[in-house]
Structure formats: C-alpha cells, structure tokens
Amino acid sequence: MMRQYLSIKAQHPDDLLFYRMGDFYELFYDDAEKAAALLDITLTSRGQSAGSPVPMAGVPARSATEYLARLVKAQQTVAICEQLGPATENKGLVERKVVRVITPGTLTDEGLLYSKSENVLAALWCNSPRWAIATLELSSGRFCAQEFDHATAALDDLARLQPAELIIGDGAAAPALGGTDTTTHRSIPDWHFDHEQAVTRLCTLFGTRDLAAFGCEGFPLATATAGALIGYVQNLNNEVMPHVRDLVIRQPSDY
C-alpha cells in the first residue's frame, strides 16, 4: 500500500495528499506532520521506513469539507486521492487515483468558500516594459484581463484585487511581486504564456474561430495571460468551464 502511496505522492510533491483509506483520508510523512499542526489533529504512525516510524494523520471522509476549508484558508493545495473500487479481503490492493486538486483560487464548493473575494484566481505576465493581469472567478465565470504600461500600475491592481492565488511565469521577477499575506503564489513554465497557444486555447473555450468579438486585438499580452490562466485551470482538474463564456478586456476607466 505504501508503495502505491509513494508513487501517487511523487506526482504531487508540493500538495498535501488526502489518501482515501475506507472511511478516512490519511496523510503520511511530512504531509501528516503539516496537517496535524494546521488542523490540530492527532499525529500517529504506521509501520516503519528506514527504521523509523512513518508519521500518519487522518480525517473522517464524512467531515472532509470542514478540514479542506481550513487547509485552503491556510494557503495549502490539496490533492484528493480516491479509491476507485470497494475494498475486499480477497481483491488485493485497491486502485486509487487523484481525482481533484484543490487550490485557493479554484474553489467552487460553497462549503470551502469563505467569501467571494477569496475566490479570485489571477495570472501575471510581463514583456518589458508592459505587464498584464488576467483574473477568473471560477464560481461565477467572470473572466477579465488588462494590460499596464509599467510594473507599479500592475502591482497596484493586484493589491486592489487581492487574489486568493496568483499564477506567474517561472522567469518572472519574483521580488517585485509583493502581494498580500492571503495570496498563494504559484509558478508555471513561461511557455504557457505563448500568445498563439493562448488564442487557440481561448477560441476552443468559447467555441469561436477568433477573438474579435472579445476586443483582444491590440492586447497580445492580456490575451496571452488570459490563455495561460485558462490552461492552468484546465490542466489542474480537466475543467471544461462551460459557464465561462466571455472575456472582458478591462480599461483603467472601468474601476
């Protein structure tokens, strides 16, 4: 069983792995120690590894939503690993897989949302000297993007938005990001911000041949950032997002 756990955990090294075992979600090793501290739950052990006890902590599946909400509030990302079949004595190891990854900016469950403002997912991109920000409220489908002439204006807008999660290219100038204590920063490869790829991804999302109806012409950086944001959500949980039907290119006069 632990071999299966370690194989799945290797695919989600930065996430807390909720590993389903019957009526509980169990966590092991560093995940168990972190969850025990954040959730104030008992830290126990299961078996041994390299001669030392394996730390373990768990939460009842029936009350998992409560614990997930607390972890997301603490800016944690959680991968939910479910059993794909019933456990029987003669069946052997039950197949399991991660069915969902929960991040602060991709929440839609009412039980996990603390407030509307905490459900804003944002992406930031720079092609000096211009910057762009795209935002998505996944629960409502509100999708916006804007370009800025300089970093100060972009960072001021981020401070106003206070997103729950901020996506940046891995080549971004991290020290300049600032942000708030409630914003989770996550980096993705720069190539996700490719303009042509973004146009293709957005056209597929909207079911259109081009983006003329959305006012994207003349705003390549905003378009690229919006496409990267959609790609992040789609890659995370294979989200289809049929309710995201519009992209608003914001102007400074819009607020």
Beta strands, then each sheet from edge to edge (+ up, - down):
strand 1: 16-21
strand 2: 24-28
strand 3: 44-49
strand 4: 52-60
strand 5: 78-83
strand 6: 96-102
strand 7: 120-127
strand 8: 130-137
strand 9: 142-148
strand 10: 165-169
strand 11: 184-188
strand 12: 248-249
sheet 1: 3+ 4- 2+ 1- 5- 6+
sheet 2: 11+ 10+ 7+ 8- 9+ 12+
end
